Amino acid sequence: MVFLLLALYLWAALQRHESTLAIRPISQGASTPDGFSIWHHLDANGIRFKSITPKDDTLLIKFDSQAQSAAAKEVLDRSLPHGYVVALLDEESTTALWIARLRDGTHRFG
């Protein structure tokens, strides 16, 4: 019985899919928005988050679910001034962040 409960608990813990948003400025040298303003926009729209962490030139926001991060992306796309990229970040790889950097950057290749 204890083994079954432990297995059920571990299965439930593994089913939780954290999600992360990455916010970065489009132009190099511009500053990232401060965490307090991000918190204000999310709180005003009833969106809960786990953490807001600056990393290099990016602000990372962690959520408990992908639905929360999708709702936050929509809110931040509307409320942040132009000049910022808000991208869903895959926890397994940083592919989404690199694609956003290449797609939305001002530099051109070729």
PyMOL commands that set and color helices and strands:
alter all, ss='L'
color gray80, all
select helices_A, chain A and resi 2-15+35-44+66-79+95-104
alter helices_A, ss='H'
color red, helices_A
select strands_A, chain A and resi 19-25+51-55+58-63+84-89
alter strands_A, ss='S'
color yellow, strands_A
deselect
rebuild
show_as cartoon
